[in-house]
């Protein structure tokens, strides 16, 4: 794990981005241009790409992974997001056992 955690200046778009991922066609690469095509044009929205990368939804070059495909499945998307968040931020859960409740 690296010393820094990915973050977004404004997280109010995370929910809508994940919802749009469910309905949008799977891109060959998840890029800034793809974000624009699904309606997220703000420069602040671009911060979702490093987050998706660190969560394992896309590779370093932006290629969607098998975990990305689970985001498109309405029966699995919440579970896979939670699982990936717990993995990425596992150090924080070690520091504060109660952070798991959030």
C-alpha positions as CSV (number, residue, x, y, z in Angstrom):
1,X,0.0,0.0,0.0
2,X,1.3,3.5,-0.8
3,X,1.4,6.3,1.7
4,X,-1.4,8.3,0.0
5,X,-5.0,7.5,-0.5
6,X,-6.9,8.6,-3.6
7,X,-9.4,11.3,-3.0
8,X,-11.8,13.6,-4.9
9,X,-12.2,17.3,-4.2
10,X,-16.0,16.8,-4.3
11,X,-17.4,13.4,-3.8
12,X,-21.0,14.3,-4.7
13,X,-20.5,12.8,-8.2
14,X,-19.3,9.3,-7.0
15,X,-22.8,7.9,-6.8
16,X,-23.9,9.3,-10.1
17,X,-20.7,8.1,-11.8
18,X,-21.2,4.5,-10.4
19,X,-24.8,4.6,-11.5
20,X,-23.8,5.7,-15.0
21,X,-21.2,2.9,-15.2
22,X,-24.0,0.4,-14.6
23,X,-25.9,1.6,-17.7
24,X,-23.1,2.8,-20.1
25,X,-21.4,0.5,-22.5
26,X,-18.2,-1.0,-21.3
27,X,-15.4,1.2,-22.7
28,X,-12.2,-0.2,-24.1
29,X,-10.4,2.4,-21.9
30,X,-11.9,4.4,-19.0
31,X,-10.5,7.9,-19.9
32,X,-11.3,11.6,-19.4
33,X,-13.0,11.4,-22.8
34,X,-15.2,8.5,-21.7
35,X,-16.2,10.4,-18.6
36,X,-17.3,13.3,-20.8
37,X,-19.3,11.0,-23.1
38,X,-21.3,9.8,-20.0
39,X,-22.0,13.3,-18.9
40,X,-19.2,14.1,-16.4
41,X,-17.4,17.1,-17.9
42,X,-16.1,18.9,-14.8
43,X,-12.3,18.8,-14.3
44,X,-13.1,17.7,-10.7
45,X,-14.7,14.5,-12.1
46,X,-11.4,13.4,-13.5
47,X,-10.2,12.4,-10.0
48,X,-12.5,9.4,-10.2
49,X,-10.0,7.7,-12.6
50,X,-7.2,7.3,-10.1
51,X,-9.7,6.2,-7.5
52,X,-11.1,3.6,-9.9
53,X,-7.6,2.5,-10.7
54,X,-6.6,2.1,-7.0
55,X,-9.9,0.3,-6.3
56,X,-9.0,-2.2,-9.0
57,X,-11.9,-1.4,-11.4
58,X,-9.5,-0.3,-14.1
59,X,-5.8,-1.1,-14.9
60,X,-3.0,1.5,-15.1
61,X,-3.8,2.1,-18.8
62,X,-7.6,2.5,-18.1
63,X,-8.7,-0.9,-19.3
64,X,-11.8,-2.1,-17.3
65,X,-11.2,-5.2,-15.2
66,X,-13.5,-8.1,-14.2
67,X,-14.3,-6.1,-11.0
68,X,-15.5,-3.3,-13.3
69,X,-17.9,-5.8,-15.0
70,X,-19.4,-6.5,-11.5
71,X,-20.2,-2.8,-11.2
72,X,-22.6,-3.3,-14.1
73,X,-24.5,-6.0,-12.3
74,X,-27.2,-4.5,-10.1
75,X,-27.0,-7.6,-7.8
76,X,-23.3,-7.2,-7.2
77,X,-22.4,-3.5,-7.6
78,X,-22.8,-2.4,-3.9
79,X,-21.0,-5.5,-2.7
80,X,-18.0,-5.0,-5.0
81,X,-17.7,-1.3,-4.1
82,X,-17.7,-2.1,-0.4
83,X,-15.2,-5.0,-0.8
84,X,-12.8,-2.8,-2.8
85,X,-13.1,0.1,-0.4
86,X,-12.3,-2.2,2.6
87,X,-9.3,-3.6,0.8
88,X,-8.0,-0.2,-0.3
89,X,-8.5,1.5,3.1
90,X,-7.7,-1.6,5.2
91,X,-5.0,0.4,7.1
92,X,-7.7,2.8,8.3
93,X,-9.8,-0.1,9.5
94,X,-6.9,-1.4,11.5
95,X,-6.4,2.0,13.2
96,X,-10.1,2.4,14.1
97,X,-12.2,-0.8,14.3
98,X,-15.4,1.3,14.3
99,X,-14.7,2.9,10.9
100,X,-16.2,-0.3,9.5
101,X,-19.6,1.0,10.4
102,X,-19.4,3.8,8.0
